[in-house]
Amino acid sequence: MDRLGIPDLQRLQLIHRSWIEEALKAEQSVRDERWSRRLAIGSQAFVARFQADLGIFAIHRTIEKHGNSRVLREDAADYAIKF
């Protein structure tokens, strides 16, 4: 919390609550595809490290360029309904 300049957990909780309330008022609660369909988004090094940490769960996932960032996409088939 020192890095955030917040003195204690209680103050952090209050600030976080205000961020959420502001986002809801501004209708930012809409699903953002950039975050909801990707496992990781960021620099090449960050996404590669995240992929490596996933181990066998990331075998068939590739890192893709997305604007100035890199992403590790979630496989839509992972969520397919199977009967």
Secondary structure, DSSP 8 states (H G I E B T S, - for coil): -TTTT--SHHHHHHHHHHHHHHHHHTTTTS--HHHHTEEEEE-HHHHHHHHHHHGGGGTT--EEEETTEEEEE--GGGG----
